[in-house]
Amino acid sequence: MVHRYAGAGCAALTVLGTLALAGLPATAADDPVPAPGPSAARTLGADRPSTTLLRAMRRDLGLTAAQARTRLVNEAEAGTRAGRLQNSLGKRFAGAWVKGPTSADLTVATTDAADVAAIRAGGAEASVVERGLADLTAAKEKLDRATSGAKALDTPVRYVDVRTNRVTLQATSRAAADALVAAAGVDRALVDVRVSPDRPRPLHDVRGGDAYYIDDQARCSVGFSVTKADQQGFVSAGHCGKAGARTTGFNKVAQGTFQGSVFPGHDMSWVAVTSDWTATPNVKGEGEQNVEIAGSVQALVGAAICRSGSTTGWHCGTVEEHGTSVTYAEGTVDGVTRTTVCAEPGDSGGSYVSGAQAQGVTSGGSGDCTSGGTTFYQPVNPLLGEYGLTLRTGTAQDGTPTAQEGQDGWSAGRVYDTGTRVKYDGVTYQCLQAHQAQGAWQPALTPALWQRL
């Protein structure tokens, strides 16, 4: 049984021009009030969207220009509110999501009705549910482990749906779903079965979204520009090429070499480019216009998201679920995000952007951009962390501080998950939203990303 509680605290989130996140009420009586600072929308660049992004959101999400702008601001502010509540609730936390044309309503789920007042005070609608996120994730992981062999493609997609407080299993038949649930030893009451003939496949076939070619045989799309020390490059999908494979750019000029690649398991890779190429913070938007990337703060479920690819260009949709597992013919990929954005072969590896924040690279999907489809992307933050890469952004990097000694010190370039604690200038902070730290995003200056303890 799911119970929802609304109150004055869950009225519409901030709208454009009203960005006073510093005045957010504490989630409990003894929580410190965040120090004054820039709003989440201003920190993440959500209050300065590109015209390309707004145009695509209007087209694909049926929004007015004003609604699109307001939605981006609301989603940025909601991420900070949700992070504060997640850290406060701990094991009782059961997920967070936004809804409505402008994402004006934030819902945070808990397993304890005693948390309702604190959630309301934190600016969200409360949903009291039976199962915590950790329990549902454990059930989903059991399904993942039981997915193997020739029958794996009959149950290709598995994810936790925080909005229903259940695990969803997409299968080609109910019999195939029942067999997997039984083999995994998962309580059937935890699982929703979605029967569909779709079998996702990798979308085979350097500014983000531009084409590149692998060993003169296959084509994929650039994800995001990165650096590793003085070496420039870009990230993309693992199924696009193996380590050592050579690439040429959209113009067929020699470009670089795959330095690392994982597929299946994950779907991530990175390519080091030659000195003839310059990594930029841009993603190709509609009409060849650039969308500048400001960071990699993870978007909430329900948030608007847009994709750039070399086959179908620029399309938008919404984030459906994080932490999805999907089985392709080549094997299972874990930890991808499911979206309603369409894609086609050749779009693989291309950029997913929410506002000005990099989200991930195209892995695979089903359907197409004529009839509509479902796609999955490899989140960018784990990719950056895996290979020790720094996202190239438009955020000023001057004055990047030196990390404090010890593993608990903050430093630019590190990837932080929600709940991570660090010390900066002798003060302890807790991360509110998963992101790679930018030089200008020091904890004391970004209450949108860090909560002072």
C-alpha positions in Angstrom: 0.0 0.0 0.0 1.3 3.4 -0.9 0.2 6.5 1.0 0.9 10.0 -0.2 0.8 13.1 2.0 0.8 16.6 0.7 1.0 19.9 2.5 2.0 23.5 2.1 5.7 22.4 1.8 5.0 20.5 -1.4 3.5 23.4 -3.4 5.2 24.2 -6.7 8.9 24.3 -6.5 10.7 27.5 -7.3 9.9 29.3 -10.6 12.2 31.3 -12.8 13.2 34.5 -11.0 12.6 32.9 -7.5 15.7 31.0 -6.8 16.1 31.3 -3.0 17.3 27.8 -2.2 19.3 29.1 0.7 16.0 29.6 2.5 15.0 25.9 2.3 13.6 24.7 5.6 15.6 22.1 7.5 14.4 18.5 7.4 14.6 18.1 11.1 14.8 20.4 14.1 18.5 19.9 14.7 19.6 20.1 11.0 21.7 23.2 10.2 20.2 25.7 7.9 22.3 25.9 4.7 24.5 28.9 4.5 23.5 31.6 2.0 24.8 30.9 -1.5 23.8 30.6 -5.1 20.7 28.7 -5.9 20.8 25.2 -7.4 19.5 26.5 -10.7 22.3 29.1 -10.9 25.0 26.7 -9.8 24.0 24.1 -12.4 23.3 26.6 -15.2 19.6 25.7 -15.4 18.6 29.3 -15.3 20.6 29.9 -18.5 19.4 27.2 -21.0 20.4 27.3 -24.6 17.8 28.1 -27.2 18.5 24.8 -28.9 17.7 22.9 -25.7 14.5 24.9 -25.2 13.3 24.4 -28.8 13.7 20.6 -28.6 11.9 20.4 -25.2 9.0 22.4 -26.6 8.8 20.1 -29.6 9.2 16.7 -27.8 7.6 17.4 -24.5 4.8 19.7 -25.7 5.9 22.6 -23.5 5.7 26.3 -24.0 9.0 28.3 -23.8 8.1 29.5 -20.4 7.2 26.0 -19.2 10.5 24.6 -20.5 12.5 27.3 -18.7 10.6 26.8 -15.5 10.9 23.0 -15.6 14.7 23.2 -15.9 14.9 25.5 -12.8 12.4 23.3 -10.8 14.4 20.2 -11.6 17.6 21.7 -10.5 16.1 22.9 -7.2 14.3 19.6 -6.7 17.6 17.7 -6.9 19.0 19.5 -4.0 15.9 19.1 -1.9 15.8 15.4 -2.6 19.4 15.0 -1.7 19.0 16.6 1.7 16.0 14.4 2.4 17.8 11.3 1.2 20.7 11.9 3.5 18.3 12.7 6.4 16.1 9.6 5.9 18.9 7.1 5.4 17.7 3.5 5.1 14.1 4.6 5.2 14.5 6.5 1.9 12.6 4.8 -0.9 13.2 7.1 -3.9 12.4 10.6 -5.2 10.9 11.9 -8.4 9.4 15.0 -10.0 6.2 15.2 -12.0 4.0 17.7 -13.9 4.6 19.7 -17.1 7.0 22.0 -15.2 8.2 19.4 -12.7 6.6 21.5 -10.0 5.9 18.6 -7.7 8.7 16.7 -5.9 7.8 13.4 -4.2 10.0 11.7 -1.7 9.2 8.2 -0.5 9.8 6.7 2.9 9.0 3.5 4.8 8.1 5.4 8.0 5.0 7.6 8.3 6.9 9.5 11.1 9.0 11.1 8.4 6.0 12.8 6.7 6.4 16.1 8.6 10.2 16.3 7.8 9.6 15.6 4.1 6.9 18.3 4.0 9.2 20.7 5.7 11.9 19.9 3.1 9.6 21.1 0.3 8.2 17.7 -1.0 5.2 15.6 -1.1 5.6 12.5 1.1 4.8 9.0 -0.1 4.8 6.3 2.6 5.6 2.9 1.1 6.3 -0.7 2.2 9.8 -1.2 0.9 13.0 0.8 1.1 15.1 1.5 -2.0 17.8 -0.9 -0.7 15.4 -3.8 -0.5 14.1 -3.3 -4.0 17.6 -2.9 -5.3 18.5 -6.2 -3.7 15.6 -8.0 -5.3 16.5 -6.5 -8.7 20.1 -7.7 -8.3 18.8 -11.2 -7.7 17.0 -11.1 -11.0 20.1 -9.9 -12.6 22.2 -12.8 -11.3 19.6 -15.3 -12.5 19.5 -13.8 -16.0 21.8 -16.0 -18.1 22.0 -18.4 -21.0 20.0 -18.5 -24.1 16.8 -17.4 -22.4 18.3 -14.1 -21.2 17.0 -12.2 -24.2 13.4 -13.2 -23.2 13.7 -11.0 -20.0 15.9 -8.2 -21.3 15.1 -5.3 -19.0 15.0 -5.0 -15.2 14.8 -1.9 -13.0 13.5 -0.5 -9.7 10.5 1.8 -10.3 10.5 4.2 -7.4 7.1 5.6 -8.4 5.4 2.2 -7.9 7.7 0.9 -5.1 8.3 -2.3 -7.1 10.8 -4.0 -9.4 9.7 -4.0 -13.1 10.7 -6.9 -15.3 10.2 -6.5 -19.1 9.8 -9.8 -20.8 8.7 -11.2 -24.1 6.1 -13.4 -22.4 4.7 -13.8 -18.9 5.9 -17.4 -18.8 9.5 -16.1 -19.3 9.1 -13.6 -16.6 7.6 -16.1 -14.1 10.5 -18.5 -14.8 13.1 -15.8 -14.1 11.3 -14.7 -10.9 11.2 -18.3 -9.7 14.8 -19.0 -10.6 15.9 -15.9 -8.7 13.9 -16.7 -5.6 12.4 -13.3 -5.5 9.0 -12.6 -3.9 6.5 -12.4 -6.8 4.7 -9.6 -4.9 7.7 -7.3 -5.4 7.7 -7.7 -9.2 5.6 -6.0 -11.9 5.8 -7.8 -15.3 5.7 -5.8 -18.5 5.2 -8.0 -21.5 6.7 -6.5 -24.7 8.1 -7.9 -27.9 10.9 -5.3 -27.9 14.5 -6.6 -27.5 16.9 -3.7 -27.0 20.0 -3.8 -29.1 23.2 -1.6 -29.1 22.7 1.2 -31.5 25.8 0.4 -33.7 26.3 1.8 -36.8 34.3 15.4 -31.9 31.8 17.7 -30.1 29.2 15.6 -28.4 26.8 14.0 -30.9 29.2 14.1 -33.9 29.8 11.0 -35.9 33.1 9.1 -35.6 34.2 5.9 -37.4 36.0 2.9 -36.0 38.6 1.1 -38.0 36.8 2.4 -41.2 34.0 -0.1 -40.6 31.5 1.1 -38.0 30.0 4.5 -37.1 29.1 5.7 -33.6 28.6 9.1 -31.9 30.8 11.1 -29.6 29.5 11.4 -26.0 31.4 14.2 -24.2 34.9 15.7 -24.3 37.2 14.8 -21.5 40.8 15.2 -20.5 43.2 13.0 -18.6 46.1 15.1 -17.4 47.3 16.8 -20.6 45.6 14.2 -22.9 42.4 15.2 -24.6 39.7 12.8 -25.8 36.1 11.8 -25.5 33.8 9.2 -23.9 31.4 6.9 -25.8 29.8 3.5 -25.6 31.9 0.4 -25.0 30.2 -1.6 -27.7 31.5 0.9 -30.3 35.1 -0.3 -30.2 37.7 -2.3 -28.3 40.9 -0.9 -26.7 43.4 -0.3 -29.5 40.8 0.4 -32.2 41.5 3.5 -34.2 39.0 6.2 -35.0 38.5 8.9 -37.7 36.2 11.9 -37.1 33.0 13.0 -38.8 35.2 14.5 -41.6 37.1 11.2 -42.0 40.3 12.7 -40.7 42.5 10.5 -38.4 41.3 11.2 -34.9 42.5 8.9 -32.1 42.6 5.5 -30.4 40.4 3.7 -27.9 42.2 3.6 -24.6 39.7 1.6 -22.6 36.4 -0.2 -23.3 34.0 -2.3 -21.4 31.0 -4.2 -22.9 29.0 -6.1 -21.8 28.8 -5.6 -18.0 28.9 -1.9 -18.6 28.9 0.0 -21.8 31.7 2.6 -21.5 34.8 3.6 -23.4 37.1 6.5 -23.9 39.2 7.6 -26.9 42.4 9.7 -26.8 42.6 12.1 -29.7 45.6 13.4 -31.5 46.9 16.9 -31.2 45.0 17.8 -34.4 41.8 17.7 -32.4 40.6 20.0 -29.6 38.2 18.8 -26.9 35.4 21.4 -26.3 32.6 21.6 -23.7 30.0 21.5 -26.5 27.3 19.0 -27.6 25.7 19.4 -31.0 22.2 20.6 -30.7 19.5 21.1 -33.3 20.5 23.0 -36.4 24.3 22.5 -35.6 24.0 24.9 -32.6 26.2 24.1 -29.6 24.9 23.3 -26.1 27.6 24.0 -23.6 28.1 21.5 -20.8 28.5 22.9 -17.2 28.9 19.7 -15.2 27.6 16.2 -14.6 25.0 16.5 -11.8 22.6 13.4 -12.0 19.0 14.3 -12.9 16.1 12.9 -10.9 13.6 10.4 -12.2 10.9 12.3 -14.2 13.3 15.0 -15.3 13.5 16.2 -18.9 16.5 14.9 -20.9 17.7 15.4 -24.5 20.0 13.3 -26.6 22.4 14.1 -29.5 23.4 11.5 -32.1 24.9 11.3 -35.5 21.9 9.5 -37.1 18.8 11.2 -35.7 20.2 14.4 -34.3 18.6 16.1 -31.2 15.6 14.5 -29.4 14.1 14.9 -25.9 12.1 12.8 -23.4 12.2 12.0 -19.7 14.3 10.0 -17.3 12.3 6.9 -16.3 14.6 4.9 -14.0 18.2 4.8 -12.9 20.1 1.6 -12.2 18.5 -0.5 -14.9 19.8 -3.8 -16.2 19.3 -4.7 -19.8 20.3 -7.9 -21.7 21.4 -7.6 -25.3 22.4 -10.5 -27.6 26.0 -9.7 -26.7 25.4 -9.8 -22.9 24.0 -7.9 -20.0 24.7 -4.3 -19.1 24.1 -3.1 -15.6 23.6 0.4 -14.1 22.1 2.1 -17.2 19.3 4.7 -17.1 16.1 4.1 -19.0 14.5 7.0 -20.9 11.7 7.8 -23.3 14.0 9.4 -25.8 14.2 7.8 -29.2 17.4 6.7 -31.0 18.5 4.6 -34.0 21.7 2.7 -35.0 24.6 5.1 -35.3 23.4 7.2 -32.4 25.4 4.8 -30.0 27.8 6.6 -27.7 26.1 10.0 -28.2 25.3 12.6 -25.5 22.5 12.7 -23.0 22.0 16.2 -21.5 19.6 17.5 -18.8 19.7 21.3 -18.8 23.4 22.0 -18.9 24.4 18.8 -17.1 26.0 15.8 -18.9 24.1 12.6 -18.0 25.5 9.7 -20.1 26.2 8.1 -23.4 23.7 6.1 -25.6 23.9 2.4 -25.0 20.9 0.9 -26.8 17.2 0.7 -27.0 14.1 -0.3 -29.0 11.8 1.4 -31.5 12.9 4.4 -33.6 12.4 8.1 -34.0 9.5 7.7 -36.3 7.2 5.5 -34.2 8.9 6.4 -30.8 11.1 4.2 -28.6 12.9 3.5 -25.4 16.6 4.0 -24.9 19.2 3.3 -22.2 22.3 5.3 -21.5 25.5 4.6 -19.6 25.7 7.2 -16.9 28.7 9.5 -17.3 29.9 9.8 -13.7 30.8 6.1 -13.3 32.5 6.3 -16.7 34.6 9.3 -15.6 35.5 7.6 -12.3 36.4 4.3 -14.0 39.0 5.9 -16.2 40.1 8.8 -14.1 38.8 11.3 -16.7 37.8 15.0 -16.2 34.7 16.2 -18.1 35.5 19.2 -20.3 33.0 21.9 -19.2 32.3 25.6 -19.6 32.6 26.1 -15.8 35.6 28.2 -14.9 38.5 26.1 -13.6 40.8 28.9 -12.4 41.8 28.8 -8.8 41.1 25.0 -8.4 42.1 24.3 -4.8 44.5 21.5 -3.8 42.8 18.5 -2.2 43.4 18.1 1.5 45.4 15.1 2.6 43.4 11.9 3.2 40.6 10.2 1.5 38.0 12.5 3.1 39.3 15.7 1.4 37.4 17.4 -1.4 39.1 17.9 -4.8 38.0 19.0 -8.2 37.8 16.2 -10.7 36.6 13.5 -8.2 33.2 11.9 -8.7 31.0 12.1 -5.6 27.8 10.1 -4.9 24.9 11.3 -2.8 25.7 10.8 0.9 29.5 11.0 0.5 31.1 13.0 3.3 34.2 15.1 2.8 36.1 17.7 4.8 36.9 21.1 3.3 38.7 23.9 5.3 38.1 21.8 8.4 34.4 21.6 7.9 32.4 18.4 7.1 30.0 18.4 4.2 27.7 15.7 2.8 27.0 15.3 -0.9 23.4 16.1 -2.0 23.6 15.1 -5.7 25.9 12.8 -7.6 28.4 14.8 -9.7 32.0 15.2 -10.7 33.4 18.2 -8.8 34.2 21.3 -10.9 36.9 23.8 -9.7 34.2 26.4 -9.0 32.0 24.0 -7.1 33.8 24.0 -3.8 31.5 22.7 -1.0 31.3 26.0 0.9 30.1 27.8 -2.2 27.6 25.3 -3.5 24.8 24.5 -1.0 23.0 23.0 -4.1 25.5 20.2 -4.1 26.8 20.0 -0.5 25.2 20.1 2.9 27.2 21.4 5.8 27.0 19.1 8.8 
